[in-house]
Amino acid sequence: MLLQLVRFTLLPSLTLAAPAVAQLRQHVSNAGASRQYLSYMMSTQSASLPKKRHEICWIILWHKNFTVANKPAVTGLDDIIQGTATTMLYDFDDSQLEQLTRGIEAPICEFAFIRLSPVAPLSDPGLRTSMHKTYTDCYKMQGFISGQWAYSIDANHPDGIPLSDNTLLKPDDRRLALYFLGWESIELHQDACLTPLFAEEIDKLQPWFYPGSGAWYNTFRQYD
C-alpha cells in the first residue's frame, strides 16, 4: 500500500473548509485514493521541525492497484496554494494498515522523523533493532494508541521533494524514517518523552542522527 504525504500552504483566502479543497479531494479520490487525511501542522515542545504558518499535512492512501512505479501526482493543487507543495512516499504492507490508520486517526498524531547520517550503517543489526524498537517501545508508554513506521522511498529530508520529482531512492540510500505515532493527548506524549524507556533507544541512535530529525503534531480529519 502506497502512502503519499503532501505538505503545502493554502492561499490566504482559503482554509481546509473551502469548496476548492473539497473539489481537490474529490479529484484525488476519483484518481484512486482509498482514504485521505488533512491536518494543520502543529509544533512540538522540543525537537520541533520547521514549518510554515498555517502549513498543512495531507495523507493520501492509494488503492492496492497503485504501485511505487506509478508515483501518483496531485494535479490541481498548484491552483489553490501559495509557494510550492512537496511530497514524500512510504510503502506499507497491508498487514500494517490497521496499526497505521489507528495512529493517524488518534486524537494526536505525532510525526517523528529520524534522519540518519550518510555514514550510518543501515545493515547493522544493532541499528536496525533500535530503529524498530523505538516504535515498539511506544506500546509500553502511557497514552500511546497505535502507529507504524517506514523509510521514505523518495525523500531523505522531512521537507520532502517537489511533486514533479519522479526519482525513487535505492533501498540502500533510504535514510529518512517516519514514525506515525498516535497519542491520547499532547501532554501524555510529553510525559512519555521524559521516561527512561523513551531515552533507551534514542540514546543508542543519537550518534547517527542527522539534521532534519525532529517532529510535528497533527490532528487529522479523515475523508473517504
Residue pairs with C-beta under 8 A, 6 or more apart in sequence:
1 61
1 62
1 64
1 91
1 92
1 93
1 94
1 96
1 97
2 61
2 62
2 66
2 67
2 68
2 70
2 72
2 89
2 90
2 91
2 92
3 59
3 60
3 61
3 62
3 89
3 90
3 91
3 92
3 100
4 59
4 60
4 62
4 72
4 74
4 87
4 88
4 89
5 57
5 58
5 59
5 60
5 87
5 88
5 89
5 90
5 160
5 178
6 57
6 58
6 60
6 74
6 77
6 85
6 86
6 87
6 160
6 163
7 41
7 55
7 56
7 57
7 58
7 85
7 86
7 87
7 159
7 160
8 55
8 56
8 58
8 77
8 81
8 83
8 85
8 86
9 52
9 53
9 54
9 55
9 56
9 81
9 82
9 83
10 16
10 18
10 21
10 54
10 56
10 80
10 81
10 82
11 80
11 81
11 82
12 82
14 20
14 21
14 80
15 21
16 38
16 40
16 56
16 221
18 80
20 79
20 80
21 38
21 80
23 76
24 74
24 76
24 77
24 80
25 36
25 38
25 223
27 75
27 76
28 36
28 60
28 74
29 36
29 223
29 224
31 72
32 62
32 63
32 65
32 66
32 72
33 60
33 61
33 62
33 63
34 61
34 62
34 63
34 224
35 60
35 61
35 101
35 222
35 223
35 224
36 58
36 59
36 60
36 61
36 222
36 223
36 224
37 58
37 59
37 104
37 105
37 218
37 220
37 221
37 222
37 223
38 56
38 57
38 58
38 59
38 220
38 221
38 223
39 56
39 57
39 109
39 218
39 219
39 220
39 221
40 54
40 55
40 56
40 57
40 218
40 219
41 51
41 55
41 56
41 57
41 216
41 217
41 218
42 216
42 217
42 218
42 219
43 51
43 216
43 217
44 110
44 214
44 215
44 216
44 217
45 186
45 190
46 193
47 213
47 214
47 215
48 214
48 215
48 216
49 113
49 158
49 212
49 214
49 215
49 216
51 216
52 83
57 111
57 216
57 218
57 220
58 74
59 104
59 220
60 72
60 74
61 101
62 70
62 72
64 94
66 72
68 89
68 91
68 153
68 168
71 89
71 154
71 166
71 168
73 163
73 164
74 85
74 87
74 163
77 85
77 163
78 85
84 162
84 163
85 162
85 163
86 159
86 160
86 161
86 162
86 163
87 154
87 155
87 160
87 161
87 162
87 163
88 152
88 154
88 155
88 158
88 160
88 161
88 176
88 178
89 152
89 153
89 154
89 155
89 168
90 150
90 151
90 152
90 153
90 178
91 150
91 153
92 100
92 148
92 150
96 148
98 146
99 146
99 147
99 148
100 146
100 147
100 148
100 180
102 145
102 146
102 147
102 182
103 109
103 145
103 146
103 147
103 148
103 180
103 181
103 182
104 180
104 182
104 218
104 220
105 182
105 220
105 222
106 145
106 146
106 147
106 182
106 183
106 184
107 182
107 183
107 184
107 185
107 219
108 182
108 183
108 184
108 185
108 186
108 189
108 217
108 218
108 219
109 180
109 181
109 182
109 183
109 217
109 218
109 219
109 220
110 179
110 181
110 182
110 183
110 189
110 215
110 216
110 217
110 218
111 158
111 178
111 179
111 180
111 181
111 215
111 216
111 217
111 218
112 178
112 179
112 181
112 214
112 215
113 158
113 176
113 177
113 178
113 179
113 212
113 213
113 214
113 215
114 131
114 134
114 176
114 177
114 179
114 205
114 209
114 213
115 156
115 157
115 158
115 175
115 176
115 177
115 209
115 210
115 211
115 212
115 213
116 122
116 175
116 176
116 177
116 208
116 209
116 210
117 175
117 208
117 209
117 210
118 175
118 210
119 208
120 127
120 175
120 208
120 210
121 127
122 128
122 172
122 174
122 175
126 204
127 205
127 208
130 201
130 204
130 205
131 149
131 177
131 201
131 205
132 149
133 200
133 201
134 149
134 179
134 201
134 202
134 205
135 147
135 148
135 149
135 179
135 181
137 197
137 198
137 200
137 201
138 144
138 147
138 181
138 192
140 197
141 192
141 195
141 197
141 198
142 188
142 191
142 192
143 183
143 184
143 185
143 188
143 189
143 191
143 192
144 181
144 182
144 183
144 184
144 188
144 192
145 182
145 183
145 184
146 182
147 179
147 180
147 181
147 182
148 179
148 180
149 177
149 178
149 179
149 180
150 177
150 178
151 174
151 175
151 176
151 177
151 178
152 169
152 174
152 176
152 177
152 178
153 168
153 169
153 174
154 161
154 165
154 167
154 168
154 169
155 161
155 169
155 176
156 169
156 173
156 174
156 175
156 176
157 176
157 212
158 176
158 178
158 212
158 214
159 212
161 167
175 210
176 212
181 189
183 189
183 192
186 217
192 198
